[in-house]
Amino acid sequence: MDSETSCSIVDAQNRQTLLAQAGSRWDYRTGGVSMPIHLAATFRHPALGQSTGWDYSRSGNPTRDVLETLLARLEGGVRALAFSTGMAAVDCVLRLLQPAQTIVVPEEIYGGTWRILERVSVPFGVTVKWTTFNDLVANPGQILSGASMLLLETPTNPTLLDTDPEPILRAARIAGALSVVDSTFLTPILMRPLELGADLVVHSGTKYLSGHNDLSAGVVVAKDEAVAQRLAFLQNTTGAVLSPFDSWLFLRGLKTLHLRVERQQASALALAKILPSFAGVKRVMYPGRGGMVSFEVDSANRMRALLERVKIWIFAESLGGAESLITVPAFQTHADVAVEVRERLGITDRLIRLSLGLEDCQELSSDLKQALESA
Ligand SMILES: Cc1ncc(COP(=O)(O)O)c(C=O)c1O
């Protein structure tokens, strides 16, 4: 990266300042405050053996580079990589493992991550040592002994169990395992895993980071240069990079990340307090931070009727965007998880997951109330 790109983000310490001016400092020639979208797939070389710093867009693109520089700063890492989806980011991290190595993973993770581990990593020869979130919290040293990698999400998806990951990450370090935290649900506004001892942070950038339900993206941020270089090699070799246009959209979404997360968390807290009083609500799960709330209703019929009767909530599979979404994990995000695992984790057809958006919280709450009452 040359001197022009190294000052491509504002020279500030505060994350809110960094976010507000995402992409605003790059265009030194015109002073344009919006990051240009560099659609070029290839870059002209000044002479043989010389480069402007960019050669070919799969290996590096100015719009993507600025996004990655900012993401690395936000998480406190040495380098970030932006991928075409969150799963591409997870895949790249799992490619660090060799056959016969062991990865420790709590069962309470995103269904797509469960699927890639069981259907891709295991056939490749990696041993997946499944544990439960609570066992890992209680006994990290014993569970991590002999492992090469640890992958965890907190809060868990969709049951929203939460923990301070620091003791687990310390145990991973002692065991010599590379620790990876999928921090999609909390974002660097609410938790920064690298500061807590993780080696890598992963995000589905499709969610809170970009925040508008209008692009798919993935992110990996590394604490260590050698690991970052290996990941960059794997990404350039396998090719699932984020496009220039989506990199620009992502930068634009990031400008309001702090405001969105603050608002979504406040709405989630308010809704979690009132939900137990609504008709048919059995159990409410809210970890005290973040914008996600899960709850169980008394029957599968009420769940179906609820989906039909909500007027403001959108029945769709994702989270973290401006629009509030309602999801039934057993049929959507976790459909590929083995039935016995779903049952053990309480992911029933009565479990509903809410992602709070930016609408008026009172209106969201009244909408759920009327839909549950008439169900
Ligand atoms: C926690 C978590 N990690 C990873 C992913 C995968 O991200 P993507 O859908 O962008 O591939 C998701 C998707 O829902 C997720 O919720």
The ligand as a MOL file (V3000), in Angstrom:
LIG
                    3D

  0  0  0     0  0            999 V3000
M  V30 BEGIN CTAB
M  V30 COUNTS 16 16 0 0 0
M  V30 BEGIN ATOM
M  V30 1 C -23.2640 -15.1550 12.6030 0
M  V30 2 C -23.2000 -15.3390 11.1270 0
M  V30 3 N -22.0230 -15.6280 10.5530 0
M  V30 4 C -21.9130 -15.8200 9.2090 0
M  V30 5 C -23.0170 -15.7130 8.3800 0
M  V30 6 C -22.8620 -15.9230 6.9020 0
M  V30 7 O -22.9130 -14.6860 6.2530 0
M  V30 8 P -23.4610 -14.4860 4.7400 0
M  V30 9 O -24.9290 -14.7970 4.7700 0
M  V30 10 O -23.1320 -13.0550 4.4590 0
M  V30 11 O -22.7210 -15.4320 3.8800 0
M  V30 12 C -24.2570 -15.4000 8.9370 0
M  V30 13 C -25.4490 -15.2830 8.0860 0
M  V30 14 O -26.5630 -15.1840 8.5510 0
M  V30 15 C -24.3620 -15.2100 10.3440 0
M  V30 16 O -25.5230 -14.9180 10.9340 0
M  V30 END ATOM
M  V30 BEGIN BOND
M  V30 1 1 1 2
M  V30 2 1 2 3
M  V30 3 2 2 15
M  V30 4 2 3 4
M  V30 5 1 4 5
M  V30 6 1 5 6
M  V30 7 2 5 12
M  V30 8 1 6 7
M  V30 9 1 7 8
M  V30 10 2 8 9
M  V30 11 1 8 10
M  V30 12 1 8 11
M  V30 13 1 12 13
M  V30 14 1 12 15
M  V30 15 2 13 14
M  V30 16 1 15 16
M  V30 END BOND
M  V30 END CTAB
M  END
